[in-house]
Structure formats: C-alpha cells, structure tokens
C-alpha cells in the first residue's frame, strides 16, 4: 500500500488513524497548493475527485475518502479497534463519526475554503460568498458547543472508547485552530478532550 499525502486535515486523519494502528504507510506527497491533485496524472489515474488522500492497494486499485480508507485499514488490521469489535460498537462509532463529519468538519472546511482559502480554491470549485462563509463557520461553532454538552463527563466522543470519531474531529479542529476557527472559549469539555487527543503520539503523524 501507499498513501497519496498532502497538507490539510484530511490526510492528517488517515495518517493518525494508521499511526494508532501501528502501521507505516509509504507516502507520495501531492502538491495541493500547486494544484497537482486537480490535473493529470493524479486526477485521472489516482482520484477522479481530485482530492487527497488516496490509498493505493497492493493490486493497484485506489480507494479514497478518509472514512472509507480508515474503514479499510480497520478491516485489514482490526487490532487495536478504532471503529468497533462488533456490530453494535461499529454502529455507535459510525453514528458519532457521521455527526462530527456533517455538523462540524464539513461547515468548518467549507467556511475556510470560502474565506481564508478562497484565493486557492475559487479557481477550482464553486464556493459560497463571504456572508455564507461566516454562516458556515457559525454553524460549526454552534455544533461544537452542542458536542461540548454531549461529552460532559466522558473522555472520548464515543463513551468509553477512543475511536475514529475522535481522530476525525481532532484533525479538523487542529486545522481550524490555525486558519481562524479556534475552539470557542466556553467549550470547556471539548478543549479538555482536545488536549487528551493531542497528547497521543499519533497526533503528530
């Protein structure tokens, strides 16, 4: 296997997930800022969506989308479990991962693309306007505060288990912190959770 890697939160999530598994994935760096991901040979031979990361398998097949790559790595290397050891655990992890992805990661990323990241992304994709960017950031902030209440009294997003949901959210909140979307001051539970995840060796992957 080899991982097509770049800057940004998406590859960070996969690298961190792999590190938690004790896996070392050979990497091919893709120049995201220079647009290498949006033109051949990457876009036609690796990932038609023009995104990173992508995982090339031993037989030459390529899979993309961060949660899909993580699911694949979990199936191939089930220990330590980061999604679940049975149907019930897997469903619970996927539920929280979905909530994190749709409610926080997506509006946070799209708010960045339409604001601070606009010079790079505007030639590449359709973006909302400046007012929409502010609203997307506000949605992400509101959902972080919602999550703050949900995780009160527990260490991890999924009760009792460090999981893909934690890795996904950490990757995006770490990114948000350096692109103008810091954690709300009143999100004390999420801030404490963030520091717990940051202390894991995999966070530096």
C-alpha positions in Angstrom: 0.0 0.0 0.0 1.0 3.6 -0.4 -0.8 6.8 0.7 -1.1 9.9 -1.5 -0.5 12.5 1.1 -0.7 16.3 1.3 -1.2 19.3 3.6 -4.6 19.7 5.2 -6.8 17.9 7.7 -8.0 15.0 5.5 -4.6 13.3 5.1 -3.8 14.0 8.7 -6.9 12.0 9.8 -5.7 8.9 7.8 -2.1 9.3 9.0 -3.2 9.5 12.6 -5.5 6.5 12.2 -2.7 4.5 10.7 -0.3 5.5 13.5 -2.8 4.4 16.1 -2.8 1.0 14.3 1.0 0.9 14.3 1.1 1.0 10.5 3.7 2.7 8.5 2.4 3.6 5.1 4.8 4.6 2.3 3.7 8.1 1.1 3.7 10.0 -2.1 3.4 13.8 -1.5 0.9 15.6 -3.7 1.3 19.4 -4.2 -2.1 20.5 -3.1 -1.2 24.2 -3.1 0.1 23.9 -6.7 -3.0 22.1 -7.8 -1.3 18.8 -8.7 -4.4 17.0 -7.4 -6.6 18.7 -9.9 -4.8 17.7 -13.1 -3.4 14.6 -14.8 -1.9 12.2 -14.0 -3.2 12.4 -10.4 -6.8 13.3 -11.2 -7.3 10.7 -14.0 -5.1 7.9 -12.6 -5.4 8.2 -8.8 -8.5 10.0 -7.7 -11.0 11.3 -10.2 -12.5 13.6 -7.5 -9.1 15.5 -7.4 -8.8 15.2 -3.6 -6.3 13.8 -1.1 -5.7 11.5 0.4 -5.9 8.3 -1.6 -4.7 4.9 -0.8 -3.2 2.7 -3.5 -3.5 -1.0 -2.7 -1.1 -3.8 -3.5 -3.0 -4.7 -6.6 -3.0 -1.2 -7.9 -6.6 -0.4 -7.0 -7.1 3.0 -5.3 -9.6 4.0 -2.7 -10.3 7.5 -1.5 -12.5 9.4 1.1 -11.0 9.5 4.5 -13.6 7.5 6.5 -13.6 4.8 3.7 -9.8 4.5 3.9 -10.0 4.2 7.7 -12.7 1.6 7.5 -10.5 -0.4 5.1 -7.5 -0.2 7.4 -9.6 -1.3 10.3 -10.8 -4.4 8.4 -7.3 -5.3 7.4 -5.8 -4.6 10.8 -8.6 -4.9 13.4 -6.4 -4.5 16.4 -6.4 -2.1 18.1 -10.0 -1.5 17.3 -10.8 2.1 16.4 -14.3 1.5 14.9 -15.6 -1.5 16.9 -15.3 -5.2 17.6 -19.0 -6.0 17.0 -22.0 -4.6 15.1 -23.2 -2.6 18.0 -19.9 -0.9 18.6 -19.3 -0.2 14.9 -22.8 1.4 14.6 -22.2 3.6 17.6 -18.8 4.8 16.2 -20.2 5.4 12.7 -23.1 7.4 14.2 -20.8 9.7 16.1 -18.4 9.9 13.2 -21.2 10.9 10.9 -22.4 13.6 13.4 -18.9 15.0 13.6 -18.3 15.0 9.9 -21.6 16.6 8.8 -22.1 19.0 11.6 -18.6 20.2 12.3 -16.0 19.2 9.8 -18.0 20.0 6.6 -19.1 23.5 7.5 -15.7 24.3 9.0 -13.8 23.2 5.9 -16.3 24.9 3.5 -16.1 28.1 5.6 -12.3 28.1 5.3 -12.4 27.5 1.6 -14.8 30.4 1.0 -12.8 32.8 3.3 -9.1 32.4 4.1 -8.7 29.7 1.5 -10.6 31.5 -1.2 -7.6 32.6 -3.4 -6.6 28.9 -3.7 -10.0 27.3 -4.0 -12.0 29.8 -6.1 -10.4 28.8 -9.4 -11.0 25.1 -8.5 -14.6 24.8 -7.2 -17.9 26.6 -6.6 -17.8 28.4 -3.3 -20.4 30.3 -1.2 -19.9 34.1 -0.8 -18.3 35.9 2.2 -21.6 36.0 4.1 -22.1 32.3 3.5 -18.6 31.6 4.7 -19.3 33.4 8.0 -22.5 31.4 8.4 -20.8 28.1 7.8 -18.2 28.9 10.5 -21.0 29.9 12.9 -22.7 26.5 12.2 -19.5 24.7 13.0 -19.1 26.7 16.2 -22.7 26.0 17.3 -22.3 22.3 16.7 -19.0 22.3 18.7 -20.9 23.8 21.6 -23.6 21.1 21.2 -21.0 18.4 21.2 -19.5 20.0 24.3 -22.6 19.2 26.2 -22.8 15.7 24.8 -19.3 14.7 26.0 -19.6 16.1 29.5 -18.2 13.6 32.0 -16.5 11.3 29.4 -13.0 11.1 28.0 -13.9 10.3 24.3 -16.7 11.1 21.9 -17.9 7.5 21.8 -18.4 6.7 25.5 -15.5 4.6 26.9 -13.6 4.1 23.6 -11.1 6.2 21.7 -12.3 5.9 18.1 -12.4 7.2 14.5 -14.8 9.9 15.7 -12.1 11.4 17.9 -9.4 11.2 15.2 -11.7 12.8 12.6 -12.7 15.7 14.8 -9.1 16.3 16.1 -7.7 16.5 12.6 -10.2 19.2 11.7 -10.1 21.2 15.0 -6.3 21.2 14.8 -6.6 22.6 11.3 -9.3 25.1 12.3 -7.1 26.4 15.1 -4.5 27.7 12.6 -6.9 29.1 10.0 -9.1 31.4 12.0 -11.5 29.0 13.6 -10.3 28.4 17.2 -12.3 26.5 19.7 -15.0 28.5 21.5 -13.8 29.6 24.9 -16.9 28.2 26.5 -16.4 24.7 25.1 -14.5 23.6 28.2 -15.3 19.9 27.6 -14.1 19.9 24.0 -11.0 21.8 25.0 -10.1 19.2 27.6 -10.9 16.4 25.1 -8.6 18.1 22.5 -5.7 18.2 24.9 -6.2 14.5 25.7 -6.1 13.6 22.0 -3.2 16.0 21.3 -1.1 14.1 24.0 -1.3 10.9 22.0 1.8 10.2 19.9 -0.3 9.6 16.8 -1.5 13.3 16.9 1.9 14.3 15.4 1.6 11.9 12.4 
